[in-house]
Structures are given as structure tokens and as C-alpha cells.
Amino acid sequence: MSGFIAGLCVAILPLLAAGFWLGRRTARPENSGGLGTPVEHATFETLHTASLAAPPLRAGLTEETARKSARRLRSLLGTDALCLTDQKAVLVWDGVGGHHRTEIMELLAGPLESGRGEAFPLTCDTPDCPVRWAVVAPLTVDDRVHGALVACAPRESAVLVRAAGEVARWVSVQLELADLDQSRTRLIEAEIKALRAQISPHFIFNSLAVIASFVRTDPERARELLLEFADFTRYSFRRHGDFTTLAEELHAIDHYLALVRARFGDRLSVTLQIAPEVLPVALPFLCLQPLVENAVKHGLEGKAASAGKSHISITAQDAGAEALVVIEDDGAGMDPVLLRRILAGEVSPSGGIGLSNVDDRLRQVYGDAYGLVIETAPGAGMKITARLPKYQPGVHSAGRLTRE
């Protein structure tokens, strides 16, 4: 789907450049500024103008995004006026003839309903108004009309009709990409809510039970554990942002492990090796903590008390353009066939936050090449590797969370 959209963008813009801009530029030769032939210069100008108009449109069709992109779109068409509308009103009018807004909306009823472009003569009592003709090109996403691009000119023009249609199709592609981005964001938000809902009630119950056990025997220890529990839950249920830093995620893991150690005592040992240079790396919120919880569950809770100690190692290394995070336990491990079914969503995890949720979110944010790499076998423990790009467009931490 995304490849088709990208191909469509590439196809539309050179066509527009070679057709409409070439006609204008060859009629009025200008200095190409060392950029080559007039055709090459026109193509460059068109692509540059389109690239400036695209970012606002990637946020959807609103008054703000329409205002930011309208002037660039009018420059693409070279018209006296241009407006962008939604289904109900003119969002922005750029250029002369703003008094035609009401008339334009009346003329849009048919095109908005049919989804087909049309051209209309405009009526005007202002003698010096250059706006006498309007070309309407609907903006559609998934066969649904979201609004229209209207180009206004002094006279009817077949070239303008074609050019307006091409620009409207390009705008529609940007709106479709915005719709995909919004769907992705809603999906991530829903999954974060699911993560919060899945924070193991078993873990919460055991943590509170451990804290209660220290209340009489060691009140100071109980107080420390209660603060650890409060900090962990505050981080887990925070609301400012879908992304965090590796430093913050490791800080939350430290709170979690403090509560686990209080329950299991010297049966659990943890080794951390963290490269300082990867601490600022941004990553999806609640991305690593579930992996550590999985290591505790399968590495320690599945063992009998007489089975001896369990060890969990957490490493974060600098790997050039990426941070490499590895979480390994020496527990019971898992059947690889069962693991593949869990990651594919065919089998639900046995409790807590599933590995499949983390794997899905990493793939959504960074691409399929960045899914979890898991090595395991029955009785052989489990090793989970997560690769985190140091920079990814749209992945930014919301800032450090401090104790209130």
C-alpha cells in the first residue's frame, strides 16, 4: 500500500511539472540558475514547492494545515486565487476574490456528492475582480470525499482543469498518508492502554503482600518498597507521550526489580551492563519492562524454591546507528513452535504483558526488520534481542518523568 502511494506521488509530480509548468516556463523563458534545461528547472521548482506544501497536509485537512499549504498549492497552479474546503466550509482562501466564498460553497454541493471535478463560471458585481471562473477538484481518501481544492482564474482554461485535477490527486495522497499515520497513532495508543490494563494483577498483589510483610518487622524497608511501587506505577500509567528514553525505561525496570528482589530474596541475581552513550535513545513506552517481566516469570517464578538461584542479565550496547538491548534468563525456556504461535497472535500469553505486543509495536514504529529476535528452547532459558535505531522520524521522548 505504502509503495503504491509513493509511486503515485513520484508519477504525478513530474507529469505536472512537465505539462503545466513547462507550458508556462517555455512561454516565458527565465534564467535557470545553473540547474540545466528549462524542463529540468521547472521540474525542480515544482518538486521543491510540493515538498514545502506536503508536511502540513500530512497532519490532515484542517484550517491550520490548509492555511499553511494553500499558498504553495496556489504557486503550483499559478492561479489568482485558491481555496481548500472540507464538506461544510471554506477552510482557507489564498489570493484575491475572497468575497466568492459563499458562492463557491453553493457550487460545491454536486462535486462533493459525486466526487467528480467540475468547472463553473462565477458571478461577481465587482468590476475589477479578476476571479470569474472556478475549477473544482474533490479531495478523496479511500473513495470518501473529504473536501475540495478550488482554483479560481479570470477565464476558463483546459490546462488549469487538468493541472487542478493533478494537484488535487497529489493532495489526496498526502491526506491518505495522514490518515494512515493517524490510524497508526490510534493503534499505538490503544496498545499502550492495553499494556497498562495488562500490568499483571499477580505482580501488584505480590508487591503489596511483600510490602505488608515488612510493615511490622522493618517499617523503613516497607517505606522504601512502597516508594518503589509508587514510582513504578506512576511511570506505567503516565500520560505524556508514546515514547520514552532508554534511561527512563531502565529506571522503571530498576523499581520493578527492587520489588521482585524483595519477594524472592537471594534466589534472583541481576546483572546490568549499560553503555552510557545509549541512555538518551528514544524508544516506545513500556517496551523493555515487559521483556524483563517475562524473564522473571519464565526464569524464576516457574522454578521451585529448591531449584536454586536464577540469573537475569540486561545489556545495552552501542552498535553504531542502533542501540542493541539484550535480556537473557536461565529459566525454563519455551518451545520455539509455541513461541512462534504466540508472536503470530494465534495463542494468548499465559499472563502479564505478552511478547507479541512488544514485537508488534517495535515493527509498527521501526519496520519489520526491527522485530524481537528470541532464542529459546525447553530447559535452555530465553534470550531476547531488541534493536533500537538511535534516530527515527517521529520517535521523540516526551521528557523526563519526575516524582511529584
Salt bridges, closest charged atoms under 4 A:
GLU30 OE2 - ARG25 NH1 2.90
GLU45 OE1 - ARG25 NH2 2.74
GLU45 OE2 - HIS41 NE2 2.50
GLU64 OE2 - ARG67 NH2 2.67
GLU64 OE2 - LYS68 NZ 3.40
ASP94 OD1 - ARG71 NE 3.62
ASP94 OD2 - ARG74 NE 2.51
GLU103 OE1 - HIS100 ND1 3.11
GLU166 OE2 - ARG169 NH2 3.06
ASP181 OD2 - ARG58 NH2 2.76
GLU220 OE2 - ARG223 NH1 3.92
GLU228 OE1 - HIS255 ND1 2.44
ASP231 OD1 - ARG234 NH1 2.93
ASP231 OD2 - HIS255 NE2 3.84
ASP231 OD2 - ARG403 NH2 2.08
GLU248 OE1 - ARG238 NH1 3.20
GLU301 OE2 - ARG263 NH1 3.15
ASP318 OD1 - LYS390 NZ 2.57
GLU322 OE2 - ARG387 NH2 2.95
GLU346 OE1 - ARG341 NE 3.52
ASP359 OD2 - ARG363 NE 2.97
